[in-house]
Amino acid sequence: MRPILVAPVLLVLCVVFQPSQAQEPNALVAPEGIKPVPTRVQSTNDAKRTRELLRFGVQRRVDRGAAVAAGDEQANKAIERALNWFVATQKADGSWDGDNTSRIGTTGLAMLSFMGYGITHAERLNKSSIQVGDTGHRDALVKAVAWMLKQVAADGSLRDGGRMYDQGIGTYALCEAYGLTGDASLKEACEKAVAFIVKGQNESSGGWRYVPAASANTEKGDLSVSGFQIMAVESARHSGLKIPDNTFKLAKDFLDSRSSGSALGLYGYHKDEPSPKPAMTAVGMFCQQLLFENGTQPNVSRIEESASYIRANLPSVENVNYYYWWYGSYAMGYHSNVSWGEWYWGTKERPDYPGLGTILLDRQVSSGDNAGSWSPEGYMAAGFGRHVTTAFVVLALEVPYRFISIPNSNGSIRINLRR
């Protein structure tokens, strides 16, 4: 919707180059150029209307080829196999236990994986829209949403493991479900969960840490935890919930405090670990893109510095980091068609890089009880486990369903359809 994050990301928080087909028969084949998603929008004046018409994603079964570049049907099939595996491993109560102690974190990411493919738990209020996803997928999401709703405490806490990771992921998932459907039964829980995040923000640094900021403001925040909170409050805002303007201002200040580089486009994890890392730069870049949607003027040089750094640290099978690959996919997918193409398909300038698409699809389990999933490996493998790892991959593969390009006099702008 991250090689080499040195700082720990404790989700146990409680928890595209074109390789030779002869040499690599399973490799993706990039289309001629990277095709923008088809759209009838002709100018930025139409952008707001487009966002309303396509607010939460391209309806993949209305026009199956509209959301992804030609030749990427393999990704569609991989996503569906993964969702089938999620259905098969869902607990009777609607949650996913996974390998982590936080059901909220695991279940929230699984919910986002279903919704990222255009599946919703309820009919949209807009009767002209079309419900997608087969019955098994939708039924799984219905049960997951009902379970998550029950986890929201009276004070808005959504932390079965006591960590703010749980809070951010669970809130993000509920707000996406609410925004997708307008389901009024979710509104109060979303408001409470978001209010807990707002209250837990550090008043001096603007960041979030493992636990809500205490009155003494001792929890100054780290970029990994903060990234999930920023996504949650942005989803809430775009879903029509009221968020204090100061929350976004403080978040921007926090991003500034974790940045370096000539244009402040490089990001570190924590005040004690300030050196830039690819994973944290992907988080920071995507958060800056979201804050731009909130009315902040974009700093082109800053975003370009982030993108250049990510291009210099492309995914590697020698240094597997699914967390980075997910956030990097969001950041590069939102940035431009060219950036997404270089990241996902590869580039002629880097013949050694097969593209993230090939790396991911080659790693999907093809047989046995775990067919359709991805095995945990590399960075934080034991902590993330199979369910979280699989969700990271699915969310990365679903990026083409999230973004389209709107042509304008300067070339194009990107719109996040799930916002």
Secondary structure, 3 states (H helix, E strand, C coil): CCCCCCCCCCCCCCCCCCCCCCCCCCCCCCCCCCCCCCCCCCCHHHHHHHHHHCCCCCCCCCCCCCCCCCCCHHHHHHHHHHHHHHHHHCCCCCCCCCCCCCHHHHHHHHHHHHHCCCECCCCCCCCCCCCECCHHHHHHHHHHHHHHHHHCCCCCCCCCCCCHHHHHHHHHHHHHHHHHHCCHHHHHHHHHHHHHHHHHCCCCCCCCCCCCCCCCCCCCCCHHHHHHHHHHHHHHHHCCCCCCHHHHHHHHHHHHHCEECCCCCEECCECCECCCCHHHHHHHHHHHHHHHHCCCCCCHHHHHHHHHHHHCCCCECCECCHHHHHHHHHHHHHHCHHHHHHHHCCCCCCCCCCCHHHHHHHCECCCCCCCCCECCCCCCHHHHHHHHHHHHHHHHHCHHHCEEEEEECCEEEEEECCC
